[in-house]
Structure formats: C-alpha cells, structure tokens
C-alpha cells in the first residue's frame, strides 16, 4: 500500500512545468494587434513579454509557438526599430526584450536579422554617452500608489544588447552595454532592496539576473543577500522589505540569479514555495498574501516565464553541483553499452549524438571501437561536459533544445536522460528531428512498474513502455522496445527498457 501511495503521489505532484507550458499554449495570436488567452482573467501578452518569452519556449521545445511569436513581433516593429508598450509608445526596455527573442530564433530564422539589427540600433541610440538608459516616457512604470518602478530595472536592457554585439560582431552594441554598466555601477544604492513598492522584488530580480549575466558577481551577491535575509521558512520572499505579501515573479527571478551563481539553498526553497502556490490552471497571480498590490487577482505571463526559466536552472545547477558523483567510465560488457553497439552497428564515418551525455562514458567506448566516427555530446551541465573524451564535439543544451539542424545525425541515443526532460513528448520530437531519414535512435530509460526501487529527483519521470513507443511512432519512427540488462546483470530485471527506432524516409 505504501508503494501504491508513493506512485500516486509522484504521478500527481511532479508536473508543475507541464501545467505552466499548457497555460502558455493557451495564448492564441488572434490578429496583428493582440494575442489573447482562453482565460479572461489573464493579463494580455505585450510586445515586451512576448519577446522574452520566446527563449523560454525554445528551452522547453515549443519552437513553433516561439517562431510564431517572433513573426508577430517583427510585424509590429516601428519604423525606428522600436517596440511598443500598451500606451502605444516606444520603450527601450520593451525593445531590448524583443531583442532577446530575436537572438533566440536567429539561427532558425535568419530572415529576422534585419529586424534584430534595427532593434539593436534603437536601443544603442537610447543608451546615452554617460550610460544612462533613456525612455521617452515612463507611463507604464507608474504604480497604483503614484510611485515609479525603479529605473535600475533598466539593467535588464544591457545583457541582450551585449549578446547581440557579440553574435553580430558589432562593437557599438558591446560598447553601449559597457557604458550602461559603468553608469549603473556608480549608483551607491544600486543593489539596495528598499522598503518601498518601487523596488518590488520583480525589479530586484531583473537587476540581479542582469548583474550575474554581465559578470558583476560581487554586486549581485550583495543584492541577493538582502533577499536571503528576509526569506521566510516556507521559501517565500516578501515583495519588498516590511510587507507580508509576495510577488510571484520576483521569487522566480531571484531564484534564477541564485541558481546562476550556484547558490542552491535559497533558490530551492523559493521554488518549493512557487510550486505550492501555482494555480490549478498552471499560471500564477502577480501577488499572493494580504494587501498584495501587484496584479493580485490576475494571472500574468511573465510569472510563468520566469518560473519555467528558474526550473531549467534548477536542474542545470543540480547536475553541476553533483558532477563528482557521476562516473567517467562504464564497463564495455554493460547491457546498455552492448545494446547500443548491437543496434547501431558500424559507426565509422557517421555522426552520432549522445543526448544527455554526462561525462561521455558511452562516447569513450564507442570512439575506441569506431575511431572514424564523429561523436557529439550534449548535456545541460557544462561541468559534466568538461570531462568528455578528447575529440568529442560538445554543446551545452538539453533534450528539449538540442541546437543542431534537422536531419543532422546518422544515429542518436540517450541513456537515463529522458527521465529528466520535463516535457517528455517535446524531447522525443526534438530527438527525432535531428536524425536523418533512415537514421537510428535508441532511448534507454527506466520502467514505471519498478518505481520505488530507487530514490528519484522531484522532477524525474519513469515510463510506460507502450506510451513512449506511441510517441516515437507519432513523430515518424518505426519502433520496438524490450527490457535490457545493466551493470553486472546478465539478464534483464525489468528496470531498464530500450526503445529502438528507425526514422521513416
């Protein structure tokens, strides 16, 4: 009975990401002016929020939706390159967030490079010689009590213009980001979490993530420590010092900054809190608690966006922090190794992807056996990738966003990584996408009927063999599955299943 209870609990309580993705996918592009949500209690998506939502959607395998948002954004760009807020006026901040989106899709949508450059030119022109980020108006930054959101939130303008400068080889964009940072660095109260609505944790979150991304680690740590000092036992972080209500977006954003610095403790507690307050719809109200002043009765897209971003970084940080417990080697006679070699056959002169490769222990054996093969390792943990065998082409990414062109690989495999993919069907679709017609795919992972044998991560999935087979068939594979042995076992015990398929021509 205890095992049955554990299974029911896990299956019903570990899907916060799927609920959030479903909430986002309820948005529909209903015409050039607006994007509507099926829930009328939702704040409409703006050019700003749609812009920075694109990168989140890519990280979770929702690429078609992301590209449609990018096309929608491009259709609304002003003649000066700017993007607009709900008051129909151009905003430097909003334009910078659309730049984030264009940067995300640029490799897949090179036709948007002109739009990207025009947006960057606009933002660069609004970063003054002294580094101040200039808005022609701040009307949408006004709060109900008459105060203004902190101008220090404009720090969040700088990382995308810097990234664009590097990606497009444009020194003027890089220099704009640098002079902007010099301007903010001179502010004595830059990272002070003040007892006033204008320094809402949402804006502190913008600032802390931007400082981390810009390499200003010491400043970020000072600001984050002030948030840590007032964090509650349940993980909640007050919207600003001296109040009891919470801004959901701020909690998620501060978690991202902590995770990016490898500081798991406060971030994990904050994420546990967010999972508990997530609405049944999958969305979040802007604020929770008595006297909440930030969209207390409206669900907001940016809370979902930053929650999903934080969850991505939660998993990445977890693997980076545990890198030492993972092995760099595996016995050549392990049933999982034998199954790969048996099914793939000769890998010389072929491109082979290990998705979720860890330290590359499978690649090491395959390279020794097939020295003319070209092996690629993909993992969410950059720390893991440092241990991959010499000569491996490595890329930091996930099964949901592999980052290679369609039909690029002759063969691909993933061993005990699908279980961490969060949105399983999207991961399967992405893996099938990158193999050639006629190419082979192997997935080896754990059988749900053995749930309870091992301790699981909070986000980990085990699988019904037939359900995974049906997903693979849906995306164009002729597939079979079977139990396989592992470690020192010579016969399968039902824990591991191998799904093997050939992509339809």
C-alpha positions in Angstrom: 0.0 0.0 0.0 2.9 2.4 0.8 4.3 1.8 -2.7 1.0 2.5 -4.3 0.6 5.7 -2.4 4.1 6.8 -3.4 3.4 6.1 -7.1 0.1 8.0 -7.0 1.7 10.9 -5.2 4.6 11.2 -7.7 2.4 10.9 -10.7 0.0 13.6 -9.5 2.5 16.0 -7.9 5.5 16.4 -10.2 4.1 18.2 -13.2 4.3 21.9 -12.4 6.3 22.5 -15.6 3.8 20.7 -17.8 0.9 22.8 -16.3 2.9 26.0 -16.9 3.6 25.1 -20.5 -0.1 24.2 -21.0 -1.0 27.6 -19.6 1.3 29.4 -22.0 0.0 27.4 -25.0 -3.5 28.7 -24.3 -2.4 32.0 -25.8 -3.6 32.5 -29.4 -2.4 35.0 -31.9 -5.7 36.4 -33.0 -4.5 39.2 -35.3 -1.8 41.7 -35.7 -2.7 43.9 -32.7 -3.2 41.4 -29.9 -2.6 37.9 -28.5 -5.5 36.5 -26.5 -5.6 33.9 -23.8 -8.6 31.5 -23.3 -8.7 32.5 -19.6 -10.2 36.0 -19.4 -8.5 36.5 -16.0 -5.1 36.8 -17.7 -3.2 40.0 -18.5 -2.8 40.2 -22.3 0.6 39.4 -23.8 2.5 42.5 -24.8 5.4 43.0 -27.2 7.8 43.1 -24.2 6.5 39.9 -22.6 6.2 38.0 -25.9 9.8 39.0 -26.7 11.4 37.4 -23.7 9.0 34.5 -23.6 10.5 33.2 -26.9 13.7 32.0 -25.3 11.7 30.2 -22.6 9.6 28.4 -25.2 12.7 27.3 -27.0 14.2 25.8 -23.9 11.0 23.7 -23.5 10.8 22.5 -27.0 7.8 24.8 -28.0 9.6 26.1 -31.1 6.7 26.5 -33.4 4.9 28.7 -30.9 8.1 30.7 -30.3 8.7 31.3 -34.1 5.1 32.5 -34.5 5.6 35.0 -31.7 8.8 36.1 -33.4 6.9 36.7 -36.7 4.2 38.5 -34.8 6.8 40.8 -33.2 8.5 41.5 -36.5 5.2 42.6 -38.0 4.8 45.2 -35.2 8.2 46.8 -35.3 8.2 50.5 -35.6 10.0 52.4 -38.4 12.7 53.5 -35.9 13.3 49.8 -34.9 11.5 50.2 -31.6 8.8 48.1 -29.9 5.8 49.5 -28.0 4.1 49.2 -24.7 0.4 49.2 -24.0 0.3 53.0 -24.2 1.4 52.6 -27.8 4.7 54.5 -27.2 8.2 53.1 -27.9 10.2 51.8 -24.9 13.8 51.0 -24.7 13.2 48.3 -22.1 10.5 46.6 -24.2 12.6 46.7 -27.3 15.5 45.0 -25.5 13.2 42.2 -24.5 12.2 41.6 -28.1 15.9 41.5 -29.0 16.2 38.5 -26.6 13.6 36.7 -28.6 15.1 37.5 -32.0 18.5 36.3 -30.8 16.9 33.0 -29.7 15.4 32.3 -33.1 18.0 33.9 -35.3 19.8 30.7 -36.4 16.4 29.1 -37.4 15.0 32.4 -38.8 17.9 34.3 -40.4 15.4 36.5 -42.2 14.9 38.3 -38.9 18.5 39.6 -38.7 17.4 42.9 -40.2 14.7 43.3 -37.6 17.2 42.4 -34.9 19.7 45.0 -36.1 17.1 47.7 -36.3 16.0 47.0 -32.7 19.6 47.0 -31.6 20.3 50.3 -33.3 17.3 51.8 -31.5 18.4 50.5 -28.1 22.0 51.6 -28.7 20.7 55.1 -29.6 18.9 55.2 -26.2 22.0 54.5 -24.1 23.4 57.9 -23.6 27.1 58.8 -23.7 27.1 58.8 -19.9 25.5 55.3 -20.0 22.0 56.3 -18.8 19.2 54.2 -20.4 16.7 56.7 -21.8 13.0 56.2 -22.2 10.9 58.9 -23.9 8.2 58.1 -21.4 7.8 56.0 -18.2 4.0 56.0 -18.2 3.7 52.2 -17.9 6.2 52.1 -15.0 3.8 54.0 -12.7 2.3 52.1 -9.8 -1.2 52.5 -8.2 0.2 54.5 -5.3 1.7 57.0 -7.6 5.3 55.9 -7.2 7.5 54.6 -10.1 9.2 51.3 -10.6 13.0 51.7 -10.1 14.9 52.9 -13.1 17.6 50.4 -12.1 15.4 47.8 -13.7 17.0 49.1 -17.0 20.0 46.9 -16.1 17.9 44.2 -17.8 18.3 46.1 -21.1 22.1 45.5 -21.1 22.6 41.7 -21.4 20.7 41.3 -24.7 22.4 44.3 -26.4 25.8 42.9 -25.3 24.9 39.4 -26.6 23.7 40.9 -29.9 27.0 42.8 -30.2 29.0 39.5 -29.7 26.8 37.5 -32.0 26.6 40.1 -34.8 30.2 41.3 -34.4 29.0 44.9 -33.8 31.3 46.8 -31.4 28.9 49.7 -31.0 26.4 47.4 -29.2 29.1 46.0 -27.0 30.2 49.5 -26.1 26.7 50.6 -25.4 26.3 47.7 -22.8 29.6 48.6 -21.2 28.9 52.3 -20.8 25.5 51.4 -19.4 27.1 49.2 -16.8 29.5 51.9 -15.9 26.6 54.3 -15.3 24.8 51.9 -13.0 28.0 50.9 -11.2 28.4 54.4 -9.9 25.0 54.4 -8.1 25.7 53.9 -4.4 22.2 52.4 -3.7 22.1 50.2 -6.9 21.6 46.9 -5.1 19.7 48.1 -2.1 16.4 46.3 -1.5 14.4 49.2 -0.2 11.2 49.3 1.8 9.1 50.8 -0.9 6.9 49.5 -3.7 9.2 50.9 -6.4 11.9 48.4 -5.5 9.5 45.4 -6.0 11.2 42.1 -5.9 10.3 41.7 -9.5 12.6 44.6 -10.4 15.2 43.5 -8.0 15.1 40.2 -9.8 15.6 41.9 -13.2 18.6 43.6 -11.7 20.2 40.6 -10.0 19.9 38.4 -13.1 21.3 41.2 -15.3 24.3 41.7 -13.0 25.1 38.0 -13.0 24.9 37.9 -16.8 27.1 40.9 -17.0 29.7 39.3 -14.8 29.1 41.7 -11.9 29.1 38.9 -9.3 30.0 40.9 -6.2 27.2 43.4 -6.8 24.7 40.6 -7.4 25.7 38.8 -4.3 25.1 41.9 -2.2 21.6 42.4 -3.5 20.7 38.7 -3.3 21.9 38.5 0.3 19.3 41.2 1.2 16.6 38.9 -0.3 18.0 35.9 1.5 17.9 37.8 4.8 14.1 38.3 4.6 13.2 34.9 3.0 10.6 33.1 5.1 10.8 29.5 6.3 8.4 28.4 3.6 10.6 29.9 0.9 8.6 33.0 0.3 10.3 36.3 -0.3 8.3 39.4 0.6 7.7 41.8 -2.4 9.9 44.3 -0.6 11.1 44.6 3.0 8.5 45.3 5.5 5.5 43.7 3.9 4.0 40.2 4.1 2.7 39.8 0.6 4.7 38.1 -2.2 5.3 39.0 -5.8 5.4 35.6 -7.6 7.6 36.9 -10.4 10.2 38.3 -8.1 10.5 35.0 -6.2 11.2 33.2 -9.5 13.7 35.8 -10.8 15.7 35.8 -7.6 15.8 32.0 -7.8 17.3 32.3 -11.3 20.1 34.6 -10.1 20.8 32.3 -7.2 21.0 29.3 -9.4 23.2 31.0 -11.9 25.6 31.6 -9.1 25.4 28.0 -8.0 23.6 29.0 -4.7 21.0 26.3 -4.4 19.7 26.6 -0.9 17.7 29.8 -1.1 16.7 29.1 -4.7 15.4 25.6 -4.0 13.3 26.8 -1.0 11.9 29.6 -3.2 11.0 27.1 -6.0 9.2 24.8 -3.5 7.1 27.8 -2.4 6.2 28.6 -6.0 5.2 25.0 -6.7 2.8 25.2 -3.8 1.2 28.5 -4.8 0.9 27.6 -8.5 -2.7 27.9 -9.6 -4.5 24.8 -10.8 -4.6 26.5 -14.2 -0.8 26.3 -14.3 -0.5 30.1 -14.0 0.4 32.5 -11.2 -1.3 35.6 -9.9 1.1 38.6 -9.7 0.9 38.6 -5.9 -0.1 36.5 -3.0 -1.0 37.4 0.5 -2.9 40.1 2.3 -2.7 43.6 0.8 -0.9 42.4 -2.4 -0.5 45.3 -4.8 0.9 43.7 -7.9 -1.9 42.1 -10.1 -3.3 40.2 -7.1 -6.3 38.8 -9.0 -4.8 38.5 -12.5 -2.6 35.7 -13.9 0.5 37.1 -15.6 2.6 35.6 -18.3 5.9 36.8 -17.0 5.4 34.9 -13.7 5.1 31.7 -15.7 8.1 32.7 -17.9 10.4 33.2 -15.0 9.1 30.1 -13.2 10.0 28.0 -16.2 13.4 29.7 -16.5 14.1 29.0 -12.9 13.1 25.4 -13.2 15.5 25.0 -16.1 18.3 26.5 -14.0 17.3 24.4 -11.0 18.0 21.2 -12.9 21.2 22.6 -14.5 22.5 23.7 -11.2 21.6 20.4 -9.6 23.7 18.4 -12.1 26.6 20.9 -11.9 26.7 20.6 -8.1 26.7 16.8 -8.2 29.2 16.4 -11.0 31.6 14.5 -8.8 29.2 11.6 -8.2 28.9 10.7 -11.8 31.3 8.2 -13.3 33.5 8.8 -16.4 33.6 5.2 -17.3 31.3 2.2 -17.8 32.1 -1.5 -18.4 32.1 -2.5 -22.1 30.0 -5.5 -21.1 27.3 -3.5 -19.5 24.0 -4.4 -21.2 23.3 -0.8 -22.1 26.6 -0.5 -24.0 26.1 -3.8 -25.7 22.6 -2.8 -26.8 23.9 0.4 -28.4 26.7 -1.3 -30.3 24.5 -4.2 -31.4 21.7 -2.0 -32.7 23.8 0.8 -34.4 26.4 -1.5 -35.9 29.4 0.1 -37.6 29.6 3.8 -36.6 32.7 4.7 -38.6 32.1 7.8 -40.9 28.9 8.5 -39.1 27.7 11.4 -37.0 26.5 10.2 -33.6 24.8 12.2 -30.9 24.8 11.3 -27.2 22.0 13.4 -25.8 22.4 13.9 -22.1 25.9 12.5 -22.3 27.1 13.4 -18.8 30.9 12.9 -18.8 30.8 11.0 -22.1 31.4 7.5 -20.7 29.4 5.8 -23.6 31.2 8.0 -26.1 34.6 6.9 -24.8 33.8 3.2 -25.6 32.2 3.9 -29.0 35.2 6.1 -30.1 37.6 3.3 -29.2 35.5 0.9 -31.2 34.8 3.2 -34.1 37.7 5.7 -34.4 36.4 7.1 -37.7 33.1 8.0 -36.2 32.3 11.6 -35.3 30.8 11.8 -31.8 28.8 14.7 -30.3 28.0 15.1 -26.7 25.0 17.2 -25.4 24.3 17.9 -21.8 22.6 20.6 -19.7 25.6 20.6 -17.3 28.6 22.5 -18.6 30.6 21.0 -15.7 29.9 17.5 -17.0 31.0 18.3 -20.5 34.4 19.2 -19.3 35.1 15.5 -18.7 34.1 14.3 -22.1 36.8 12.4 -24.1 39.1 14.5 -26.2 37.8 15.0 -29.8 34.1 14.9 -28.7 32.1 17.8 -30.2 30.3 19.1 -27.1 27.4 21.5 -26.7 25.6 22.7 -23.6 21.9 22.2 -24.1 19.0 19.8 -23.3 16.9 17.2 -25.0 14.2 19.9 -25.4 16.5 22.2 -27.4 19.3 20.2 -29.0 20.6 23.1 -31.1 21.5 21.2 -34.3 19.8 21.4 -37.7 17.1 19.0 -38.9 18.4 15.6 -40.0 21.9 16.3 -38.9 22.8 12.9 -37.3 23.0 9.4 -38.6 22.4 8.0 -35.2 21.4 9.3 -31.7 21.0 7.8 -28.3 20.0 9.0 -24.9 20.6 6.9 -21.7 18.9 7.8 -18.5 18.4 11.4 -19.6 14.8 11.4 -21.0 13.7 11.0 -17.4 14.9 14.5 -16.6 13.4 16.2 -19.7 10.3 17.7 -18.0 8.2 17.8 -21.2 8.7 14.3 -22.5 6.8 14.4 -25.8 8.7 17.6 -26.8 12.0 15.9 -26.0 11.1 12.9 -28.2 10.0 15.2 -31.0 13.3 17.1 -30.8 15.5 13.9 -30.8 13.6 12.6 -33.9 14.0 15.9 -35.6 17.8 15.8 -35.6 18.3 12.3 -37.1 18.3 11.7 -40.8 15.5 9.7 -42.6 16.7 6.1 -42.2 18.7 7.1 -39.2 18.5 5.2 -35.9 17.5 6.3 -32.4 17.9 4.5 -29.1 16.3 5.6 -25.8 17.3 3.6 -22.7 15.5 4.6 -19.5 13.5 3.2 -16.5 10.3 1.3 -16.4 7.5 2.9 -14.3 6.4 -0.5 -13.0 9.7 -0.5 -11.0 9.0 2.9 -9.4 10.0 2.8 -5.8 13.3 0.8 -6.2 15.4 4.0 -6.4 15.2 7.4 -4.9 14.0 9.9 -7.5 14.6 13.6 -8.1 11.5 15.7 -7.6 11.2 16.3 -11.4 12.1 12.7 -12.6 9.9 10.6 -14.7 9.8 6.8 -15.3 8.0 5.5 -18.2 5.2 3.2 -19.5 7.0 1.4 -22.4 3.9 1.5 -24.7 3.3 5.2 -24.2 6.9 6.1 -25.2 6.6 3.8 -28.2 3.5 5.6 -29.3 5.1 9.0 -29.0 8.1 7.8 -31.1 5.7 6.4 -33.8 3.8 9.7 -33.8 6.9 11.6 -34.8 8.0 9.2 -37.5 9.9 6.3 -36.1 9.3 2.6 -36.7 9.9 1.4 -33.2 10.2 -1.6 -30.9 11.1 -1.9 -27.2 12.4 -4.5 -24.9 13.9 -4.9 -21.4 17.6 -4.9 -21.2 20.3 -5.9 -18.7 22.6 -3.4 -17.0 25.7 -3.2 -14.8 26.7 -6.8 -13.8 23.3 -8.4 -14.6 23.3 -10.8 -17.5 19.5 -10.9 -17.8 17.0 -8.1 -17.6 15.1 -7.5 -14.4 12.6 -5.1 -15.8 14.2 -1.8 -14.6 15.6 -0.7 -17.9 13.8 -0.5 -21.2 15.4 0.1 -24.6 13.2 1.8 -27.3 14.8 1.4 -30.7 13.6 3.0 -33.9 14.4 3.9 -37.5 13.2 7.3 -38.9 10.8 7.0 -41.7 12.0 8.2 -45.1 
